[in-house]
Each structure stands twice: as C-alpha cells, then as structure tokens.
C-alpha cells in the first residue's frame, strides 16, 4: 500500500488546457494550510494593487491591523501595516497558480496600475508560463499557468528525464512523485 494518493480533487487548480476556466473566488472561511504575510507601509496602495492588478479580493479587514486578501481557495495573503518596506525585492518569491487565459489580462492589469511591475510572461522548461510581478511592498510574486501537456515537446522530455512520465506512458502513475 502506498502512502500517496491522488489529491487533485482537493485542488482548485483546473486541468491545463486552452479551455481551462479559473475557479470562482472562494469566500468561505477555512483553516488556512499556508498563507503569506506581507508588511506594507501604505495599506491602501497595497490593497488597490493586489485587487486591481493581481485579481485578489478583500475577504475581510481589521482596521489598522490586517487586510485578508484571497484569490482562489488556498491563495491567501495577509497585508499588515509596517513602518517601512525593503528598498528592493528579495530573491525569494511566492507563486500562485493561474490559468493560461488569465496571463495576458493579469499582465495588462498590473501594468495599468504600476507600469514597471511586470517581468514576462515567459515559458519554463517544466511546462508553465510564468509572470513575475513586483508589488508596491517589493514582494516578488509569480503567477504560474500550466500549459497543455504535449508528449512530443521538449518540456515533456525534461520531465521524463527526472522520472515524471505522461499518463499511459511507461509507468504512467508517477508513483515516485505522487
């Protein structure tokens, strides 16, 4: 018996493809398995960018204490007041899943709010299209969209080289990576 199981039914991330539709914003309350806390010296500016640029919504706020933002289920960000923020974005980044048809509108929305905030999009060797955004707090945020899987692509060969095979090819169940 394996200690691993297919947990895709828990994930709000849709199957990659040209017709993939992002899930509706999730407004329920749950025990957050992970979240990001980001200090900001201008809460109003930060909320505006995260909402208008990055597509988050304000789940709730405690005046002067925290603004809880969310996009999809399990994509939670807490903005908290701080006296100052770093002058430059750190090397570390936080990534959020999106779907391919959101990438261009995300880039446009971020550039409309902060023209120099976006780097990309760029395609990765592991079969995603990524956009890096620097927020007003100098946080480095990456939106990553899985591309449809093409078993004949270089990306498929890259994944196969590390033992991840397409379903129905060889082992196909990726038991070592489940």
N, C-alpha and C positions, 0 to 999 in steps of 0.2 A: 504494500500500500504506500502511496506517495504522500508526502507532507504538503504537496502543492495541489491547487485546484484552479480551474478556470474561473476567474473572478470578474470577467468582463461585465457580467450583469450588474455589478456594483458601480461601475464607472459611468459617468455622464458623457464620456467621450464617444462620439459615434464612429462607426466603421468608416475608414478613409474611403473617399471616392468623390467623383465630380458632383454628385448629388447629395453629399453629406450635409445635413442640416444641424446647426448648433442646437443644443438643448435650450429650453426656456430658462430664463433666470429662476433660480431656486430661492424662494423667500422663507422657507421653513427654518426652524431652529433645530440644530443638532449638535452633538458633541463633536467639535472640530478635530479631526485626526492630525491636522497640521494647518498652520496659518503663518502669515508673515506680519510682523510688526515693523512699521516704518515711521521713524521720527520725522516731523516736519516743522519748520519754523513759520509756515503760512498754511494753516489748515484749510482755509477757503480755496486758495490757489491749488493745493494738492487735490482736494475733493473734486474741483472743477476738471482738472486734467484726467484724473482716474475715471471720472464719469463720462465726460465728453470725448476724451481721447481714447481711453482704453476699454470703454464699454462696461465698466462696473456700475453697480447701483448702490445707493446708501441703504443698507439693511436697518441700521439704527445709529444714533449718536448719543453720547453723553456730553453735554456742553462743557468745553474746556478739558475733556478727559480723553475721549476716543471717538473716532468715526469708524464703524464697522462697514466695510465695503465687500461686495460679493459680485461675482460674475456667474459662473455655473456652480453647481453643488461642489463643494470641496475646494473652491477657489476663493479663499477668504483673505482679506487684507485689513489690518488694523492700523489706521493712521493715528499717531499720538503726537501731542504738542511737544516741541523741543526748542531750546534756546537757539540752536544753530544746527546746520546740516553740513556734511562733508563738502569741501570745495569741488571734489571730483568724484565721479562714480567709482566704487571699488571694483576689483576684478571679479568678485563673486556676483552671480546673477540668480534671479528667481525666474523659473519658467512656468508658463501657463499654457495649457492646450487650447487650440482653436481649430477651426476647420478651414480648408483652403479658400472657400469663398468669402471668408472674413478678412483675409490678409490684406487685400488692397484697400478695403474700407477702413481697416484699422490704421494703416499707414496714412491714408488721407486725413482721417480724423485727428491723429496725433500731430501731423504737420500743420493742420489748421489751427490747433491750439498752441503748439510750440514748434515752429518751423524746423529747428535743428535737432529735434528729439529722436529721430529715427535713423537707424542704420539697417539697410536691407530693403526688401527681403533677399534672402539667399538660400539656395538649396544645399542640403548637407549630404555627406556620404552615407548617412544612416536613414535616408529616405524621408526627410522632412523639409519643409520650407519654414525658415525662421526669420523673425523680425526682432531686432534689438531696439529697445526704447529706453532712453534716459529720462526719468521723471523729474519734476521740479525739486524733489528731495535728493536728487542724484542717486536714485536707486537704479540698478541695471535690471530691466525686466525683458524677458524673452518670451515672445509668443511663438509657439511651435505647432505647425499643422502637418499631420501625417499625409504623405502623398499616396495615391493608389499604388498598390504593390504590383510591380512588373517583374515577373520571374526572370526575364531576359536582361534586366538592367544591371548596370554597374553596382547600384545600391544593393540589389539582391545578392550579387556576388560578394560584396563587402560583408553583408550579414551572414551569408553562408560560411565565409572564412572564419567567423567566430562561433560557428555552430548553430546559428539560427536559420532554420530552413523554412521554406514556404509550406503551408499545409498541403498534404498529399505528395510531398517530395521527400523521399527517404523516410526518416523517422516521422517528420511532419508534426509531431506533437511538442517539439522543443522541450522535452521533459527536463533537460538540464537548466533551462532558463525560465521555467514556469513560475 
